[in-house]
Amino acid sequence: MNTFYTTCVNFLKNQFVINFAIISEKICNKIGIFKYKKIMDNYHLLSRINSPQDLQKLEKEQLEQVCKELRNYIIEILAETPGHLSSNLGTVELTVALHYVFNAPYDRIVWDVGHQAYVHKILTGRRKLFCTLRKLNGISGFPNPEESEYDSFIAGHASNSISAALGMAIASKLKKENRKIIAVIGDGSMTGGLAFEGLNNVSSNPNNLLIILNDNNMAIDRPVGGLSQSLVKITTSHTYNTIRYKLYTFLNNFGFIKNKRKEFILRFNNSLKALLTKQHNIFEGLNIRYLGPIDGHNIKELIKILNDIKNMTGPKLLHVRTVKGKGFKPAENKPNTWHAPGKFNPKTGKLIKIWTKNNAPLYQDVFGYTLVELSKINDNIVGITPAMITGCSMNFFKKKNPDKTFDVGIAEGHAVTFACGLAKEGIIPFCNIYSSFMQRAYDNIIHDAALQNLNIVLCLDRAGLVGEDGVTHHGTLDLAYLNCIPNITVAAPMNEIDLRNLMFTAIQPNKGVFAIRYPKGKGKLKNWNCSFKILPVGKGRKLKEGKKIAVISIGTIGNSVKEAIHLVEKLNLNVAHYDMIYLKPIDEELLHEIGGNYQYIIVIEDGTVKGGLGTAVVEFMFHNRYTPKIKQIGVPDKFIPHGTINELHELCGMDVKSIVKCLIEI
């Protein structure tokens, strides 16, 4: 009878919860719709655009107003829903012009560094969803073909647009289609090696690819290198363009331009341009027709030029000059600060700081300040980063050591091999690259660093699940992809003090390749700036004794484990906790202790369950004939969407509540 009564009560409770959730959702949706309609009352033209076809129905004279409304809409939404602001304000006119002239999605627009494609999303049927940007189950902050047919190619990392677009252009030719293919590259992406590989191949294959170089004179930090300097100097005279066009038209009309003569004529025209303008550039050196630079905020000029060149045969590059943060003075004045500013007041331009009880520093700041301290201990230390000098807080080091700080631009592979060259001559380079970006330097780590056992320190910022930037930016694969490389140490600190001590350990003699991964965001400790001590390589630590159940963790996820174990102690569960610190070399002595004393093992890591700590523990137990029951908690074998870090941890079952549940049910 009691069981029946309990079942009925639980059923009624569940029904109430379900009904309440449904009613709440309906109320929230109505409030959201009402709020959205109120917002759209201020956008008379934009509210009528649900596709590029709607945009094309407007008169050209109306497009300036569309651009104005787009800017205001982006500012209004991003003030409440944080995202990438300044880069998108700079591409408003360019995006409007592209969708006004070309026939997407049949014509392919391939974006590079997809954080500049918000206007593209708004114009391609996602205006109503824009307020869900970067939220769990909302739209992504980057182009993604799974989200929309208008997103031709995924674009979270830089420099891939030219190669992908060239593939599409060649495919269109093979299939005898008349598709127009456009690659939009910019925001520092042209410094990436893949972009140069693509350019080289563009010149050697017959195609009609249009490359648009969005030159805003900025990456996330200011671009560096000879290319960025030469872009400012490149000019194309009106006289040259007029002569060249008339000459080409004349020769083509009379049948003088045949396949065998095209290269000769192109080289002749490039020479003509060099003679008239007294300048030459890398693109025409690769037989890619160069046009520009033009004003990227003059919508009428953009449309005219795009219409003029869209049917032009052969590869061509249109150089467009834009202003990052255009139309919002605070972002124009400090585009790097306003790259991804968080919440702000759209009227005053004042950033809104989210109040938090946690006064601990960001992990990236701990890295930056610690690097400054270490440079006082060892004069051979230098810092290297690929265009993320403020993002990884190496600006602290640069302020004290400007001659020993190297921002190499968006070129992760080069950053690692450059570090190897320095290490070969006795310098100790700290090469700081975001975890997901380090994937692009994988061969360099293996071939140039590990193979020669060079002493370089790889600092993998933004390791684990990073939150709203989503699938292209999660650093969940690093433990697995580094663990299989010989001559490498792989470590993950549980807190800020560990990070400092691992950096100190890494500069000790004969350490070889030393990789340290740490997460995005704040730690837990207020008093983290303590004296250094060496953390012996390959040695973990027992944090708590226990019976029957042992939890093995690595990295900052260990703090969630610690909290969960504290909670289950109230239920008389005595759980042991081990922090491995090092994945490679792994502490086998500690694993022998665990294997011989515990019936149940839970392995928790904020990385993929395939190939990481869990895999290493399972292999060790099997080879040493220990037979505990093992459960792995981590990122499942799939790509995880965007959302807050807490939401994604819950999704993967690695939040405190999920760990508690696992400990209780084991």
Long-range contacts (C-beta under 8 A, 24 or more apart in sequence): 32-131, 36-128, 36-131, 39-73, 39-76, 42-69, 42-72, 43-69, 43-72, 43-73, 44-69, 45-69, 46-70, 46-73, 46-122, 46-127, 49-123, 49-127, 50-125, 50-127, 51-123, 51-124, 51-125, 52-99, 52-100, 52-103, 52-104, 52-123, 52-124, 52-150, 55-96, 55-99, 55-100, 55-123, 56-99, 56-100, 60-299, 60-300, 60-303, 63-96, 63-100, 63-299, 63-300, 63-303, 64-299, 66-96, 67-92, 67-93, 67-96, 67-299, 68-327, 70-96, 70-119, 70-122, 71-326, 71-327, 71-328, 73-122, 73-127, 73-130, 74-118, 74-119, 74-122, 75-327, 75-328, 75-346, 76-346, 77-130, 77-131, 77-133, 78-133, 78-344, 79-343, 79-344, 79-345, 79-346, 80-131, 80-343, 81-130, 81-131, 81-132, 81-133, 81-134, 81-135, 82-134, 82-340, 82-341, 82-342, 82-343, 82-468, 83-115, 83-118, 83-133, 83-134, 83-141, 83-340, 83-468, 84-115, 84-116, 84-118, 84-141, 84-339, 84-340, 85-325, 85-328, 85-331, 85-338, 85-339, 85-340, 85-341, 86-324, 86-325, 86-328, 86-331, 86-332, 86-335, 86-336, 86-338, 86-339, 87-113, 87-115, 87-116, 87-187, 87-216, 87-324, 87-339, 88-115, 88-116, 88-117, 88-118, 88-119, 89-324, 89-325, 89-326, 89-327, 89-328, 89-331, 90-116, 90-214, 90-216, 90-296, 90-322, 90-323, 90-324, 90-325, 90-326, 91-116, 91-117, 91-119, 91-184, 91-214, 91-296, 91-322, 92-119, 92-297, 92-326, 92-327, 93-296, 93-297, 93-298, 93-299, 93-302, 93-322, 94-184, 94-212, 94-214, 94-296, 94-302, 94-320, 94-322, 95-119, 95-120, 95-123, 96-123, 96-299, 97-299, 97-302, 97-303, 97-306, 98-182, 98-184, 98-212, 98-306, 99-123, 99-124, 100-303, 101-303, 101-306, 101-307, 101-310, 102-180, 102-182, 102-306, 102-310, 103-180, 104-150, 105-149, 105-150, 105-152, 106-179, 107-179, 107-180, 107-181, 107-182, 108-152, 108-153, 108-165, 108-168, 108-179, 108-180, 108-181, 108-182, 109-150, 109-152, 109-182, 109-184, 110-152, 110-153, 110-155, 110-161, 110-164, 110-165, 110-168, 110-181, 110-182, 110-183, 110-184, 111-143, 111-151, 111-152, 111-153, 111-155, 111-161, 111-184, 112-155, 112-158, 112-159, 112-160, 112-161, 112-162, 112-183, 112-184, 112-185, 112-186, 112-187, 112-189, 112-195, 113-155, 113-158, 113-185, 113-186, 113-187, 113-188, 113-189, 114-141, 114-142, 114-143, 114-154, 114-155, 114-156, 114-472, 115-141, 115-142, 115-187, 115-340, 116-184, 116-186, 116-187, 116-214, 117-142, 117-143, 117-151, 117-155, 120-150, 121-148, 124-148, 124-150, 124-151, 125-150, 134-468, 134-469, 134-470, 134-642, 135-468, 135-642, 135-643, 136-641, 136-642, 136-643, 136-644, 136-647, 136-648, 136-651, 137-641, 137-643, 138-642, 140-470, 140-471, 140-641, 140-642, 141-468, 141-469, 141-470, 141-642, 142-469, 142-470, 142-472, 144-471, 154-472, 155-472, 156-436, 156-469, 156-470, 156-471, 156-472, 156-473, 157-436, 157-437, 157-440, 157-472, 158-187, 158-188, 158-189, 158-192, 158-195, 158-410, 159-185, 159-189, 159-190, 159-191, 159-192, 159-193, 159-194, 159-195, 159-198, 159-410, 160-194, 161-185, 161-189, 161-195, 161-198, 162-194, 162-195, 162-198, 162-199, 162-202, 162-209, 162-211, 163-194, 163-195, 163-197, 163-198, 163-201, 165-209, 165-211, 166-198, 166-201, 166-202, 166-205, 166-207, 166-209, 169-207, 169-208, 169-209, 170-205, 170-207, 173-206, 173-207, 173-208, 180-208, 180-210, 180-310, 181-207, 181-208, 181-209, 181-210, 182-209, 182-210, 182-211, 182-212, 183-209, 183-210, 183-211, 183-212, 184-212, 184-214, 185-211, 185-212, 185-213, 185-214, 186-212, 186-213, 186-214, 186-215, 186-216, 186-320, 186-322, 187-214, 187-216, 187-218, 187-219, 187-220, 187-324, 188-218, 188-219, 188-220, 188-223, 188-228, 188-387, 188-409, 188-410, 189-219, 189-410, 190-227, 190-228, 190-231, 191-219, 191-223, 191-224, 191-225, 191-227, 191-228, 191-387, 191-409, 191-410, 191-411, 192-409, 192-410, 192-411, 193-411, 193-413, 193-414, 199-282, 199-283, 199-286, 199-288, 200-286, 202-286, 202-288, 202-315, 203-286, 203-287, 203-288, 203-315, 206-259, 207-314, 207-315, 208-312, 208-313, 208-314, 208-315, 209-315, 209-316, 210-309, 210-310, 210-315, 210-316, 210-317, 210-318, 211-288, 211-315, 211-316, 211-317, 211-318, 212-317, 212-318, 212-320, 213-292, 213-317, 213-318, 213-319, 213-320, 214-296, 214-320, 214-322, 215-293, 215-296, 215-319, 215-320, 215-321, 215-322, 216-321, 216-322, 216-323, 216-324, 216-335, 217-324, 218-324, 218-335, 218-336, 219-387, 219-409, 219-410, 220-336, 220-339, 220-387, 220-388, 220-390, 220-391, 221-336, 221-387, 221-388, 221-389, 221-390, 221-391, 221-407, 222-336, 223-387, 223-409, 224-387, 224-407, 224-408, 224-409, 225-408, 225-409, 227-282, 228-409, 230-281, 230-282, 231-293, 231-319, 233-279, 234-279, 234-281, 234-290, 234-292, 234-293, 234-319, 235-277, 235-279, 235-293, 236-273, 236-277, 236-290, 236-291, 236-292, 236-293, 237-276, 237-277, 239-276, 240-272, 240-273, 240-276, 240-277, 241-291, 243-272, 243-276, 244-269, 244-272, 244-273, 262-314, 263-287, 266-314, 283-317, 287-315, 288-315, 288-316, 288-317, 289-314, 289-315, 289-316, 289-317, 290-316, 290-317, 290-319, 291-316, 291-317, 291-318, 291-319, 292-317, 292-318, 292-319, 292-320, 292-321, 293-319, 293-320, 293-321, 294-318, 294-319, 294-320, 294-321, 295-320, 295-321, 296-320, 296-321, 296-322, 297-322, 297-323, 297-326, 336-390, 356-522, 358-522, 358-524, 359-526, 360-496, 360-522, 360-523, 360-524, 360-525, 360-526, 360-528, 361-496, 361-522, 361-523, 361-528, 362-393, 362-521, 362-522, 362-523, 363-461, 363-496, 363-499, 363-518, 363-519, 363-520, 363-521, 363-522, 363-523, 363-556, 364-391, 364-392, 364-393, 364-461, 364-520, 365-393, 365-396, 366-496, 366-499, 366-500, 366-523, 366-528, 367-392, 367-393, 367-394, 367-432, 367-459, 367-461, 367-499, 367-503, 367-518, 368-392, 368-393, 368-394, 368-395, 368-396, 368-397, 369-393, 369-396, 369-529, 370-499, 370-500, 370-503, 370-504, 371-396, 371-397, 371-430, 371-503, 372-396, 372-397, 372-400, 372-401, 373-532, 374-503, 374-504, 374-507, 375-400, 375-401, 375-404, 377-507, 378-428, 378-507, 380-426, 380-427, 380-428, 381-427, 381-428, 381-429, 381-430, 381-507, 382-406, 382-422, 382-427, 382-428, 382-429, 382-430, 383-429, 383-430, 383-432, 384-408, 384-415, 384-418, 384-419, 384-422, 384-429, 384-430, 384-431, 384-432, 385-415, 385-431, 385-432, 385-433, 386-410, 386-411, 386-412, 386-414, 386-415, 386-433, 386-437, 388-432, 388-433, 388-434, 388-461, 391-434, 391-461, 392-432, 392-434, 392-459, 392-461, 394-432, 412-437, 412-438, 412-440, 412-441, 412-444, 413-440, 413-441, 413-443, 413-444, 414-444, 415-441, 416-441, 416-444, 416-445, 416-448, 416-449, 416-456, 416-458, 417-444, 417-448, 419-449, 419-456, 420-444, 420-448, 420-449, 420-452, 420-454, 420-456, 422-456, 423-449, 423-454, 423-455, 423-456, 424-452, 424-454, 428-455, 428-456, 428-457, 428-507, 429-456, 429-457, 430-457, 430-459, 430-503, 431-456, 431-457, 431-458, 431-459, 432-459, 432-461, 433-458, 433-459, 433-460, 433-461, 434-460, 434-461, 434-462, 434-473, 434-475, 435-460, 435-461, 435-462, 435-463, 435-464, 435-475, 435-476, 435-477, 435-478, 435-517, 436-462, 436-466, 436-472, 436-473, 436-474, 436-475, 436-477, 438-475, 438-478, 439-477, 439-481, 442-481, 445-482, 445-485, 445-488, 445-513, 446-485, 449-488, 449-513, 450-485, 450-486, 450-487, 450-488, 450-512, 450-513, 451-487, 453-487, 453-512, 453-513, 454-512, 454-513, 455-510, 455-511, 455-512, 455-513, 455-514, 456-513, 456-514, 457-503, 457-506, 457-507, 457-514, 457-515, 457-516, 458-513, 458-514, 458-515, 458-516, 459-503, 459-515, 459-516, 459-518, 460-515, 460-516, 460-517, 460-518, 461-518, 461-520, 462-519, 462-520, 463-492, 463-517, 463-518, 463-519, 463-555, 463-606, 463-607, 464-517, 464-519, 464-520, 464-555, 464-556, 464-557, 464-606, 464-607, 465-606, 465-635, 465-640, 465-645, 465-648, 465-649, 465-652, 466-519, 466-520, 466-645, 467-520, 467-642, 467-643, 467-644, 467-645, 467-648, 468-642, 468-643, 468-644, 469-642, 470-640, 470-641, 470-642, 470-643, 471-639, 471-640, 471-641, 471-642, 474-635, 474-639, 474-640, 475-517, 475-607, 476-606, 476-607, 476-608, 476-635, 476-640, 477-607, 477-608, 478-515, 478-517, 478-607, 479-517, 479-554, 479-583, 479-605, 479-607, 479-608, 479-611, 479-612, 479-613, 480-607, 480-608, 480-610, 480-611, 480-612, 480-615, 481-611, 482-515, 482-583, 482-584, 483-583, 483-584, 483-611, 483-612, 483-616, 484-611, 485-513, 487-512, 487-513, 488-512, 488-513, 488-514, 488-515, 488-584, 489-513, 489-514, 489-515, 489-537, 489-582, 489-584, 489-585, 490-515, 490-517, 490-582, 490-583, 490-584, 491-515, 491-516, 491-517, 491-535, 491-581, 491-582, 491-583, 492-516, 492-517, 492-518, 492-554, 492-555, 492-556, 492-581, 492-583, 493-518, 493-555, 493-556, 493-581, 494-553, 494-555, 494-556, 494-558, 494-559, 494-579, 494-581, 495-523, 495-524, 495-525, 495-528, 495-556, 495-559, 496-523, 496-524, 496-525, 496-528, 497-525, 497-528, 497-530, 498-535, 498-581, 500-528, 500-529, 500-530, 500-532, 501-532, 501-533, 501-534, 501-535, 502-535, 502-581, 504-532, 504-533, 504-534, 505-534, 505-535, 505-536, 505-537, 508-534, 511-537, 517-555, 518-555, 518-556, 519-555, 519-556, 519-606, 520-645, 521-645, 523-556, 524-559, 535-581, 537-582, 537-585, 538-582, 538-585, 538-586, 538-587, 539-581, 539-582, 539-587, 539-590, 540-578, 540-579, 540-580, 540-581, 540-582, 540-586, 540-587, 540-590, 541-578, 541-579, 541-581, 541-590, 542-576, 542-577, 542-578, 542-590, 542-593, 543-577, 543-578, 543-579, 544-575, 544-576, 544-577, 545-574, 545-576, 546-574, 546-575, 546-576, 546-577, 546-598, 547-574, 547-576, 548-574, 548-598, 548-599, 548-600, 549-573, 549-574, 549-575, 549-576, 549-598, 549-599, 549-600, 549-601, 549-602, 549-663, 549-666, 550-575, 550-576, 550-577, 550-578, 550-594, 550-597, 550-598, 550-600, 550-601, 550-602, 551-575, 551-576, 551-577, 551-578, 551-601, 551-602, 551-603, 551-604, 551-659, 551-663, 552-578, 552-580, 552-594, 552-601, 552-602, 552-603, 552-604, 552-613, 552-617, 553-577, 553-578, 553-579, 553-580, 553-603, 553-604, 553-605, 553-613, 554-579, 554-580, 554-581, 554-583, 554-605, 554-613, 555-605, 555-606, 556-606, 557-604, 557-605, 557-606, 557-654, 558-604, 560-604, 560-649, 560-654, 560-655, 560-656, 560-659, 561-604, 561-659, 563-656, 564-656, 564-659, 564-660, 564-663, 565-663, 567-656, 567-660, 568-660, 568-663, 568-664, 571-664, 573-663, 573-664, 575-663, 580-613, 583-612, 583-613, 583-616, 586-616, 586-620, 588-620, 591-617, 591-620, 591-621, 591-624, 592-624, 594-628, 595-620, 595-621, 595-624, 595-626, 595-628, 596-626, 598-628, 599-628, 599-629, 600-628, 600-629, 600-630, 600-631, 600-666, 601-628, 601-629, 601-630, 601-631, 602-630, 602-631, 602-632, 602-633, 602-659, 602-662, 602-663, 602-666, 603-630, 603-631, 603-632, 603-633, 603-634, 604-633, 604-634, 604-654, 604-659, 605-633, 605-634, 606-634, 606-635, 606-649, 606-654, 607-634, 607-635, 608-634, 608-635, 608-636, 608-637, 609-633, 609-634, 609-635, 609-636, 609-637, 610-637, 629-666, 631-662, 631-666, 633-658, 633-659, 633-662
